[in-house]
Amino acid sequence: MKALVNDRIDVRISREHKELIKTASEISGFKNLSEFIIFCAKTEANRIISENDRFLRSTEDKRIFVEAILNPPAPGSQLKKALLNYDKFNGDDNNRS
């Protein structure tokens, strides 16, 4: 059963891009350019969503990640110690506070 077509996307592209996409569509055996564009856009959208969900599965995971980026916690004692050890290893005599 075919999907009901009830929406539209209008896109302006250069002639060169259109010819490139048209050639790829013909080589791939699609009936028309729209079918090829929908196939490619849907495939890429699914890949992006799948890749994103692999790392941050839930909305809560995403919220925690963004919160940590925007408001990182202060370094703890172990991280401060690791930084001092790193500086010693690299011969950096600057004291960090």
Contacts in CASP RR format, 6 or more apart in sequence:
PFRMAT RR
TARGET T0000
AUTHOR 0000-0000-0000
METHOD contacts of the structure
MODEL  1
MKALVNDRIDVRISREHKELIKTASEISGFKNLSEFIIFCAKTEANRIIS
ENDRFLRSTEDKRIFVEAILNPPAPGSQLKKALLNYDKFNGDDNNRS
13 21 0 8 1.000
21 33 0 8 1.000
21 36 0 8 1.000
21 37 0 8 1.000
22 33 0 8 1.000
24 36 0 8 1.000
25 32 0 8 1.000
25 33 0 8 1.000
25 35 0 8 1.000
25 36 0 8 1.000
25 37 0 8 1.000
28 36 0 8 1.000
30 36 0 8 1.000
30 39 0 8 1.000
56 62 0 8 1.000
56 65 0 8 1.000
75 83 0 8 1.000
83 96 0 8 1.000
84 96 0 8 1.000
87 93 0 8 1.000
87 94 0 8 1.000
87 96 0 8 1.000
END
